[in-house]
Amino acid sequence: MKKSMLPDYKLIEIQILASGDILQIPVYTFQGKKEGKKVYIQANLHGAEIVGNAVIYELIEFFSTLNNEDINGEIILVPMCNPIGVNQRNLFFSTGRYSPYDGLNWNRIFWDYSHENINIDDFVRENMNFSKQDIQANFFDNILNKFQEKQNNINHRRGVSFSEHYRNILQSLSLSANYIIDIHSSSVSSIDYLYCFDYRQKSADYFLLDYAILMNKYDGNAFDEAFLNPWLILEKKLSQAGRNLIFDVESWTLELGSGMRVNEESVKKGFKGIINYLSAKKILNLEVVLPEKSTKFIPKNTIKSYYAIQGGIIRHRLKEGTKVKEGDMLYQILSFSKGSKMPFIIDIESADEGIIFDVSTNDTVNQGEYILGIFPHV
């Protein structure tokens, strides 16, 4: 008789409040019978982006029906990874995108090994003739040792900012992983897509999503960027030295659904895609589903954003997923301009051909506020 397995469960304390209450994050770990690779999955880094919690619930339920022979290595799942952001409110509206302590975007605070005073060229020279597996293991050791060194050097009488303390907790769980998956939702209303880094495009297909934004310029110390950036630099430097290696290390951000909502169709897509990805990476001993069509990659710098040319009320805006041609009407602005006795309508036509991938959720706008974005046809 097949026995199901339960995850190892623990709570990690992240903040003691002035009231004496303690904020904690839950961590669920499934350990396979065989040692192997490690995957880290988190959700809800931004407070209003809640759909990933439902995805992780479905993953936990599914993994609990397996036994440890079905899993190779280790799977770590962290739902509700940012309780401060989750609990931020203005009236009925979730916010939680920026830290109330320093104003930083919760997803721009993470530590990047390559930003330290290190010389990756020296590492390449010292490891050039080693096997791919040994180079990967040695570089992992360097990253983890530097991270631990920074933790050891914290002066506990002075303390650190909450942003640094918080990032250290999440990265202590994730930096040793082979694969990280950070589940987000659009801040507005959006189709489902993912962010992909260069030289990792082949793996994107396993998530079974139609679109991926190909990162060609980094915004800053985002969770996925900070994890993978040192490895991309190492690969580039090895290539320049004559060895073309792509390491078995990947990071992904899934954008599923819209803020403040749990779109069940997005949950299904996220769950199915993650299971398939983990199967393709041999974390799960399950059959891999081959996508009916390959993921379409959208270079980030080709996305066209539309902003309100003046304030007013949005009417007849096209929905996300709509294909448009240049000249098609995208939306109207109803204006009660103080300079006109009568209200009037402004038609806004598309300047581009493509697909509307996200739209703002507020139909009242000021001039210069975001309205929608368009992917080009690929």
N, C-alpha and C positions, 0 to 999 in steps of 0.2 A: 504493500500500500504506500502510495506516494505521500510523503510528509511535507506540509507547507512550512515556511520559515517566517519568523518574525524578525524585524530589524532590531539592531542595538539602538537604544533610544537614550539621549541625554539632553539636558538643558544647559546652555552656556550663558552665564551671566554677562550682560554687556553694560549695564548701567544701574547704579543705585541712586534713586531719586531723593530729592530733599525730604519727601514724605516718608522715606524709609522703604517704599516699594522698590522692587527689583525687576528690571526689564531683562528678559531672557529670550534666546532664540532656540528653537527645537532642532535637533540634528538626528536624522535617521540614517543608519548605516547597514547596508546589506553586504555581508562578506561571503564570497564564494568559497567552495571547498578547495579549489586550486588557487594558488597565488597568481596574480596577473596584474593587469593595468588598473588604473584608478580613474574614476569619473566623478566629477563634482557638479551637482545641479542645484541652483538656487532660484528663488522667486521673490518678487515684491521688494526689490531694492528701492524702487520709487513707490511712494505710498499709495497712489491711486491705481497702480498697475497690478491688479489682484488676480488676473486669470491664471497666472502661473501656479498659484497655490492649489487651484483645482486640478491642474495638470499633475502636480506632485502628489496630490491625494490619489489620483488614479494610478500613478506609477507605484506608490506604496502598496495599494490594494493588489495590483498585479504581481509585483515582486513577492508579495506574501503568499501567493498561490504556488510559487516555485519552490524548489529545494536548492540546497547549496551547490549541487552538481550542475544546476542550470546556469550558474553565474560564475564567471571567471574574474578573479580580482575583487575589486571593492567599488561599491556605489554609495556615494554620500548625497543625501538630499536635505536641503535646508529651505523649507517654506517660511513665509513671514520673516524673511531674513533681516528686515528693518522695522522693528516695532515702533520706533519713534515716527518714521515716515507714515506707517500704516495708520497711526492714531491722530495724525494732524488733520484738522478740520477747519473750514470756514463755513459756518452754518451747516448745510447739508452736504457740502462739497469736500471731497478728499483733495488734499494738496500733496504734501510729502515729497516734493521733488527736490527741495533745497533744505539743507540743514538749518534749523533755527538758531544754531550757535554761531556759525560763521558765514552763512549765506551760500555755501558751496553746494553745487549739484552733488547729490549723493553718489552719482556714478562718475565723478571726476576727482576722486580723492585717493586713488589706489597707487601703491608703491610699484615702481618699475625698476627692476634690477639694472637695466642698461643706463639708467640715470645716475647710478652711483659712480664713484671715482674708480672705475675698473678699466682694464684694457682687454677687450675681447680678442684683439689681434694677438696678444701674448698667449691666450688660451688656444687659439687656432694653431699657432706654431708648436705649442707643447703637445697638442692632441691630433695633429694633422694625419699621422699614420696609424692612429688607433681605429678599431672597428666602429661602425656607426653606433652600435649599442653602447660601447664604452664611452664614446664622445657624449652621447645623450646622458648617460648616467653621471659622468663627471660634471657636465654643465648643470644638471639638476642639483648636484651636491654644492656647486658654487653658489647657485641662487639661494638654496635653503640655508647654507652656512652664513651668507651675507645677511639674510633676513633675520636669522637667529642672533647674529652679532648686533644688529640694530636693536633687537628686543632686550638683549643683555645690557646694552648701554643706556637704556632708559633710566633716568634718575627718578626714583619713585618718590622722592621728597618733593621734586618739582612737578611731577606728573606730566601728562601730555594732553593735547587737545582731544576732545571727544572724537573728532573726525579721524585722527591718527589712531586712537585706541580702537575705534570701531573697525577701521580697515584692517588693522593688525589681526583682529579676531577672524574676519572672513578669509583673509589670505593665509592665516595659519592653517585653515581647513583645506584650502584649495591649491596652494602653490606646488604641492607635490603630485598633483593630478596629471594624468596624460591628457584628459579632455575636460574642459569646463563648459557648462551650458548655463547661461544667465537668461532667465525668462522674463521678458518685459511685455508691456502692451503699449500701443501708441497713446500719446497724451490726448490725441484727438480720435476720430473715428477712422478706422483703417482696414485694409486688407491684411492678411497674414503674410509675413515675409521674414527673412533672417538677414543678419549681417555676416559677411564672409570676408576672410582675409586672403590675400594673394597666395597662390600655391596651395590653397586648400579647397579649390573649387570642386574637385572630384568628389569629396566627401559631402558636399552640400546636397547633392542629389538624394542622399539617403534620408533626409528630413522630409522629403515628399512635398515640399512647398513649391509653388510656381515661380516665386521671385526671390532673389537675394540681392542686397545692396553690396557691391564690391568696394571694400574700403581702399581708397587710394590716397587718403589724407586722414591723419588721426586728429580727433578733436582734443585729446588730452589724456589724462590718466583714468580712462574708463576701465572697468573691471576686465573685460575681454582683452582690451589693448595692452594693459599693463602685464597681463599674464603671457601673451604670445609675442609681444614686441621683441624681447631679448632673443627669442628663438629665431625670429625672422632676420634679425641682425646677424646672428651667428651663421645662419644658412647663407646669407649674402656674402659674408666674409670668407667662408669656406669655399664658395663658388669662385670668388676672386682669386683664391689660392689654388684652385684647380680641382676641388672636390665638390661635386653637385649632390648634396644630401638634403632630403626633406625628412625631418624627424617626426616621430609618431607622437606629436603634441599638437593639439588643436583647441581653439576656443571659439565659441559661438554665442551670439545674442539672438534669441528668437523674439520677434515682435508679433504677439498674438492678441488679436482683438483690440478693444478700446478701453480707455481708462474708466474706472469706477464700475465696470460691468464685467460679468462672467458670461462671455459668449460661448455657449455650449459647443457650437461647431468649431470654434477656435481651440477649445479644450481637446476635442477629439483629434484635430489635426496635430496639435502639439504632442499629445500622448502617442499617437501612432507613429509620428516622425521620430520621436526620441527612442522608442522601442526599436524601430528599424535601424536607426543609427547605431545604437548599442549592439545590435546583432551584427551589423556590418563590421564593427570594431572588435568582434569576438568577446565582448563583455558578457553577452547573453548567447546561449547556445540555441538560437532560434533561427528559423529560415528568414533570409533577407528578401524583402520585397523590392523588386526592380521598378523604378518609376516608369510610368507610361511615357513621360516626356521629361527631358532634362530641365533643370532649373535655369531660368533666364537671369543672367547677371546684369545688374544695372550699376555702372560706375557711379559712385556717389556724386561726382562733380557734374553729372549730366541731368540730375533731377532738377526740375523747374518748380520754383515756389511762387505762389500768387498771394499778393497782399492787397488789402482794401485800398482803393485809390481815394476813397473818402469815407467818412463815417456814415452809418445808416443801419438798415435792417436787411438781412440777406433773405432773398426769396428765390425759389425754384433752382436751388443749387443741385447740381448733379451729384450722385452718390459715388462713394468709393467703388472702384472696380469698373466704372464706366469708361469705355473707349471713346476717345474724342479725336477730332481732326482740327486743324487750324481753321479758325472762323466759327466753330461751333460755340453756341452760347453756354457758358459754364454756370453763371448765376446772375442774379440781378441785385442791385442795391436800391432799396426804397429810402429816399432821402426826404427829411423834413427840414430842408435847409432854411436857416434864418434869413437868407438873402432872397428867398422866393416866397411869394404869397401862396403858391400851390405846391404840394408835395409832388415829387417826380421819381421816375424809375430810370436807372442806368443799367443797360445791358453790358455784361462783361463777356467778351468772346475769348476763346482760346488762342494763344499765340503759338501753340505747339500741337504736335500730334503725339498721342500716346495713351496711357491709361491713368485715370485718377486713382492714386493709391491711398491718399488720406484726405480728410476734410475736417475743418474745425467744427466743434460741437455747439458753439455759441452763435446764434443767428443775429446777435447785435454786435456790431464791430465799430471800432474807431479807425480812423485812417492809419494805414501802416500795419494793421494787425493781420495775422496769418489767416488765409482762407482755405487753401488747398494746395496739394502738390501733385505733379504729374511725372510719371515714369515715361521715358521715351520708348518707342517701339523697338524691340530687339529681336 
